[in-house]
Amino acid sequence: MTILIEQPQLESQAEDQKFSSETNELVLDGGFVKPKTVSNNGLVAEELVSSNEFMAPEINSFGRSFRDYDAESERQKSVEEFYRLQHINQTYDFVKRMREEYGKLNRVEMSIWECCELLNEVVDESDPDLDEPQIMHLLQSAEAIRKDYPDEDWLHLTALIHDLGKVLLLPSFGGLPQWAVVGDTFPLGCAFDEGNVHHKYFKENPDYNNPAYNTKYGIYSEGCGLDNVMISWGHDDYMYLVAKENRTTLPPAALFIIRYHSFYPFHTVGAYKHLMNEEDAKNLKWLKIFNKYDLYSKSKEMIDVEKVKPYYLSLIDKYFPAKLRW
């Protein structure tokens, strides 16, 4: 990924930026290279972007289109099997039990960075675009956002921590199956929208034929707000609970991003918008911005972890206590 310099850099940014002598491309901390600028989409939040905006690549680390769930490959077959299991097993009652159990936050006490290091053992089987350890994806996302939004340090940290809930896959956190931790999320308690990937497998979900749950609104009402909607259980909701209950000082938009970044049928397809309220609409703008970096920064370019670590440790200290309950 590359970035072409079109305007002079701010003095405060120039100190930590290096350029390739051969291509005049900007090389970020840890060797991450960004693509050339493109225009923004007009969101108020995007007016804060630097002059060298991240441009999404056209192919993922496997050389295919992003989020292509139909391409023929062994990876795609395993992804489809993942969604078959997820769509069958994620029920309203299951999610309610998981929130009650993991909401106790009685597994372990550790820092944010200690949790980041645990992710070296995690690979997300639901992701058709990535097979690298999760910590590398987190740093790729965070570093790309850091350059486009240099003054929004809360957004840099949000990118770093948004997937930390994937530690639920590890034995010390219960060793939950992949379908209970990763993948696109969706509401329970109302009809399964066709905007969900591999929608056909919902027909085997016990909630599918439940008259209380299989209508457009189900147990909810127009504009009730996503905070009042039961979303499928996984790393998103778990990390949201961890951050909230440990009294993070991150802004509401950060918690919204953490909680709903995998809610692709909502923020990408436009499904379930009849359930959101005004606050959700405001935060959705930031989620859409974040999604570009979450999805398209996945690449084979590796970040020098030790080089960028001090910066992120300073943000963790600013927004979180030294130790958190998990």
N, C-alpha and C positions, 0 to 999 in steps of 0.2 A: 504494500500500500504506500502511496507517495503523496506528497503535498508540494505544490509549487508556490513559491513566495510571490505574492502580488502586491503587498503593501509592506512598509517598514514595520519591524516588530517593536512593541513597547519596550522601553529600556529595562523594565523589571523582568521581562520574559527573556530577553536576549542572552542573559548570563548563562542559562542552562540549556541553550539550544545549539546544536551542531549541524553542519551542512556537509553533504556528500560533495567532494571535489569534482566528481564525474558528472553528477546529474543536477547539482544545486538543489537537492531535495532536503527538506527539513527532517532531521533525525531526532526523535524525542528521547527522553530519559530511558535507559535500558535498551536502546537500539530499535525502538518502535518507530516505523516510518509511516507518515500519514498521506492520504491522497489530496489532490488539489481541490481548491475551493469550489463550492456550488452555492447557488442562492438559497436562502431559507424559505420556508413555506408560509411566512407571514404571521406566525404565532407571536404574541407579545413577548413570551419568555425567550424566544429565539433572537430577539433583538440584542440580547446580551452576548451572543456568540462572537468569537474573535474573527478577524479577517480571513483566517485560514480554516474554514469549516471542513469537518470530516465528510468525505464523500463515500457512500456505501459502495463496496466492490460488488461485482456481478456474480461471483462464484464463491463458494465456501472452501474450507480447507481440503475437501475431497474433490475439488474441481467441478462441482455441480451447483445448480441454483439453490439459494437459501430456502429452507422450509419446503422443499419439494418432497412431499410424502408419497408420490406416485412413481418416482424413478425406480427402475429395476436394479436392485443390488442386494447383497447380503445384509448390509447395514439397514436398508429400508425395510427388509423383511422383519428384522428384529425390532425396529421402531414400530411397525404396524402391530406386531404381537404385543408389544408394550401397551399400546393404546387399546387393544382388545381387552386386556386384563384390567386396565385402569377404568374403562367405561363400564365394565361389568361390576366391579367391586366398590367403586366410590359411590356410596349411597348416603342419604341424609343422616341416617342413624350412625353409620361408620364415622362420618366427619364429626358428628357431635361427640362421639366417644373419644376420638383423637384429640379434639380441642380440650376436652376435660382432663385427659391424661397428661398431655404435654404442656398444658397451661399451668401445671404445678411447678414447672421449672425446677425440678429436684434431681436432675441427672448429674450435674457437675458444675463447678465454678471455674471459670477461666476467662482470659482476656479475649478481645476481638481478634488480635493478631494470632494468638494460640489457635483459635478456631480456623483462621485462614490457613494455617500450616496443616491442620488436620485434613483439609480438602485435597492435599496432594494424593490421597488414596482414593479419591472419588472420580468416577467417569459416569456421565449422564447417558444412560442407554436410550432415553427418549429423544435425544438431540441428533438430528440427521446431519448437522453441520460441524460437529466437533468431537474429537476423541482425545483431546489433551486433558491433563489434570485441571481441575476447576480453578485453582488459584491463578493459573496463567490467563484464563479467560477473564477473571475478575480484574486483574491488573491491566490487561489489554483494553477493557472497557473504560476503566478509571483513567488511564493515561490519555486515551483519546478525548474523553470529556474534559479532562483537565486543560488540554490545549485549546479547546473551543470555548470553554466557559471558565477562564482562569480565576474569576472572582467568586465563583459559586462553589466554595470548598465543600459545602454540605452535599453537593451533587457528586463530587469526586469520591467522597466517602461512601455515599449511597451505592455507587457502582462497585466499590470494593466489597461491600458486605451483602449485596442483594441476594447472593446465592448461598450464604453461609448455612442456611437451614438444611442444606443437603447432607450435613453431618448426620441426619436422621438415618442415613444408609449404613452408618458404622455400628458395629456391635455394641459399643458403649452407650449408644443412643437408642438402642432397641433393635437395630438392624432391620428396619422396615423394608419391605419389598420396594423395588423401583416405582411401581405404579402408585405407591402411597407417598412418594416423595417428590418426583419430578414430572415433567410433562406439562402440557397446557392445562390450565384450570378452568372451571366452569361452575355455575351455580347449581345447588341442589335445592329441592323444594319447589321447583317449577319445571316446565317442559325443557328438554334438551334441544337447544337451537341447532339448526342444520349448519350453522357457521362453525361448529366444532369439527376438528379433523376426525376422520374415520367415524363419522356419526352413526353409521349402521350398527356398530357394536353396542350402542346404548339400548337396543331392543332387548338385550339380555340382562339389563340392569333391573333389579327388583322394583325400583322407583318408577320405571317407565310406564307401567300400567296402573300405578296408584292414582286414583282420581283426585286425591288431594294435591298431588305433585305434578300432574301431566298437562296442565293448562299453561297458557302464556304467563300468567301472573302467579299461579300456584298459591302458595301461602303468603305471598307478598302483595304490595299495592304500588300503583304508579308513583314514581319518584320517592320511594321509601328510603333510598340511599344504600349504597353498597355495604356500608358498615352494618346494616341490618340483614344482609343476605348471607346465607351459608354457602361458602365457596369450597370446592373440593379440597381435601386436605393435602398438604405438601410442604415443601421447603419455604414457600412464600409466606404462608400464614404462620408457620412456626417462627421464622425470623422476625416477622412483625410482632408476634407476642413477646419474643425475647427482648426486642428493642423497646417496646412500649412498657413492659413491666419492669425493666431495669432503668426506667426513667431517662431515656435518651433525650438530649436537647435538640436533636434533628428536627427540622420543620415538618408540618403535616404532609407536605408534598413528598418528602422523603419516605415517610411511612406508607403513603399511598403507593409509591413506586415499588417498595419492597413487597407489599402485600399483593399487588395486582400485576406485576410485570409478566407473569406467565398467563394472564387472562387474555390470551390472544383473540378469542372470538369477540371480546369486548373492544379492546383498544386497536385492533387491526381490521376486523371484519365489520364491526359496528353492531354486533348482537347485544341484547340485554340492556340497551341504553334506556329503555323505558323504566328501568329500576334505579337509575342514578339520580342524585339530587344536584343542587347548584354547586355544592362544595366538591362533589365528584367531578363535575364539568371543569372546574378550575384546575384541579389536580391532574385531570386527564391530559391537559396541555403539556405538563412536564413529563408525564409518563410516555407520551408519544415521542418527545425529544429523546428521552432516555432509551427507548426501545431501539432506535437506530444504532446506538452504540452497543447495546446489549446483544443485538442480533448480528450486526455486520462487522464488528471488530474481531470476530473469531478468525484467526489466521495461524499460519505456521511461524510468524514472527514472534520470537521469544523476548520477554521482558527481563532485564537484569534486576532480579528481586531485591538484592542487597542495596542496589543503587537508589531505588525509589522508596525503600522501606522507611527511612527516617521521616519523609514527608507524610506518609500515611499514619505512622505512629503519632505524629503531632495532631492529626485530625481526630484520631481515636481518642486521644487524651482530651481534646476539646469537647467532644460530643458524647462520650461514654465514661462510665466509671472504670476504674482499673480492672476490676473483676466483675463478671456478670453471672447471673444464675441462668443455667440452660436446662 
